[in-house]
Amino acid sequence: MGKITLDGIEVVAKIGLLEEEQKAPQDLLVSLSLECDFEPVSISDDLSEGVDYREVIGQVKTFALEYEGKTLERFAEQLADQLMEGFSIQRLHLMVDKPRYTRRLGLREIRVEVER
């Protein structure tokens, strides 16, 4: 078993409770920790037998562009489900940061985390 970490994937999504958020896409940061079996790819050195993180990043970006919703929680849950279905991942830790309103709210970060 091994782990692939993808930290701070920059995406754009229409997400938020405020009317202004629902009209204009905003930046989010998605971080992933993917646990998967490295043995087949480590023996063959053939990426087709493992998880290609470029494809994972592409799926995250596509999901975000197509997403329209209000809460980070729903965004994170749906994205986690999609990644688990689309890739050979045994465990997933997903974090979504929403930097847009941190200063306005006097926070360092706004983050939602899910695990599968």
C-alpha positions as CSV (number, residue, x, y, z in Angstrom):
1,M,0.0,0.0,0.0
2,G,1.2,3.5,-0.8
3,K,0.0,7.1,-0.6
4,I,-0.2,9.8,-3.3
5,T,-0.6,13.3,-1.9
6,L,-1.9,16.1,-4.1
7,D,-1.8,19.3,-2.2
8,G,-3.5,22.5,-3.3
9,I,-5.1,21.7,-6.6
10,E,-6.4,25.1,-7.8
11,V,-10.0,24.9,-9.1
12,V,-12.9,27.3,-9.8
13,A,-16.5,26.6,-8.9
14,K,-19.8,28.2,-8.5
15,I,-20.4,27.6,-4.8
16,G,-21.8,29.5,-1.9
17,L,-24.8,30.7,0.1
18,L,-24.6,34.3,-0.9
19,E,-26.2,35.5,-4.1
20,E,-22.9,37.0,-5.3
21,E,-21.2,33.6,-4.8
22,Q,-23.8,31.8,-6.8
23,K,-23.4,34.1,-9.8
24,A,-19.6,34.3,-10.0
25,P,-17.2,31.3,-9.8
26,Q,-14.6,31.5,-7.1
27,D,-11.3,29.8,-6.3
28,L,-11.1,26.7,-4.2
29,L,-8.1,24.6,-3.2
30,V,-8.5,20.8,-3.1
31,S,-6.0,18.6,-1.4
32,L,-6.1,14.8,-1.6
33,S,-4.4,11.9,0.0
34,L,-5.0,8.7,-1.9
35,E,-4.0,5.3,-0.6
36,C,-3.6,2.7,-3.2
37,D,-1.8,-0.5,-4.1
38,F,1.6,0.4,-5.5
39,E,2.8,-3.2,-6.1
40,P,1.6,-3.7,-9.7
41,V,3.0,-0.4,-11.0
42,S,6.2,-0.7,-8.9
43,I,6.9,-4.1,-10.5
44,S,6.0,-3.2,-14.1
45,D,6.9,0.5,-14.0
46,D,3.8,0.9,-16.2
47,L,1.6,3.7,-15.0
48,S,-1.5,2.0,-16.6
49,E,-1.3,-0.4,-13.6
50,G,-1.5,2.4,-11.1
51,V,-3.2,5.7,-10.4
52,D,-2.2,8.5,-12.8
53,Y,-2.3,11.6,-10.6
54,R,-2.6,13.8,-13.8
55,E,-6.0,12.1,-14.5
56,V,-7.0,12.6,-10.9
57,I,-6.2,16.3,-11.1
58,G,-8.1,16.6,-14.4
59,Q,-11.2,15.0,-12.9
60,V,-11.1,17.3,-9.8
61,K,-10.9,20.4,-12.1
62,T,-13.7,19.1,-14.4
63,F,-15.9,18.3,-11.4
64,A,-15.4,21.8,-10.0
65,L,-16.1,23.6,-13.2
66,E,-19.4,21.7,-13.6
67,Y,-20.4,22.0,-10.0
68,E,-23.1,24.5,-8.9
69,G,-24.2,24.3,-5.2
70,K,-24.2,26.0,-1.9
71,T,-22.1,24.1,0.5
72,L,-18.5,22.9,0.7
73,E,-19.8,19.8,2.5
74,R,-21.8,18.7,-0.5
75,F,-19.0,19.6,-2.9
76,A,-16.5,17.5,-0.9
77,E,-18.8,14.5,-0.5
78,Q,-19.8,14.4,-4.1
79,L,-16.2,14.8,-5.3
80,A,-15.0,12.1,-2.9
81,D,-17.6,9.7,-4.2
82,Q,-16.7,10.4,-7.8
83,L,-13.0,9.8,-7.2
84,M,-13.6,6.6,-5.3
85,E,-15.7,5.3,-8.2
86,G,-13.3,6.4,-10.9
87,F,-9.9,5.3,-9.6
88,S,-8.4,2.3,-7.8
89,I,-8.2,3.9,-4.5
90,Q,-8.6,2.1,-1.2
91,R,-8.8,5.1,1.1
92,L,-9.2,8.8,0.4
93,H,-8.7,11.9,2.5
94,L,-10.1,15.0,0.8
95,M,-9.8,18.7,1.9
96,V,-11.4,21.7,0.3
97,D,-10.3,25.2,1.3
98,K,-12.3,28.3,0.4
99,P,-10.0,31.3,0.7
100,R,-12.3,34.0,-0.6
101,Y,-13.9,35.0,2.7
102,T,-11.2,34.2,5.3
103,R,-10.1,37.8,5.8
104,R,-13.6,39.1,5.9
105,L,-14.5,36.6,8.6
106,G,-11.2,37.1,10.5
107,L,-10.0,33.5,9.8
108,R,-6.9,31.9,8.5
109,E,-8.7,29.2,6.6
110,I,-12.1,27.7,5.9
111,R,-11.8,24.0,5.3
112,V,-14.0,21.0,4.9
113,E,-12.6,17.4,5.1
114,V,-14.0,14.0,4.2
115,E,-12.6,10.5,4.3
116,R,-13.6,7.4,2.5
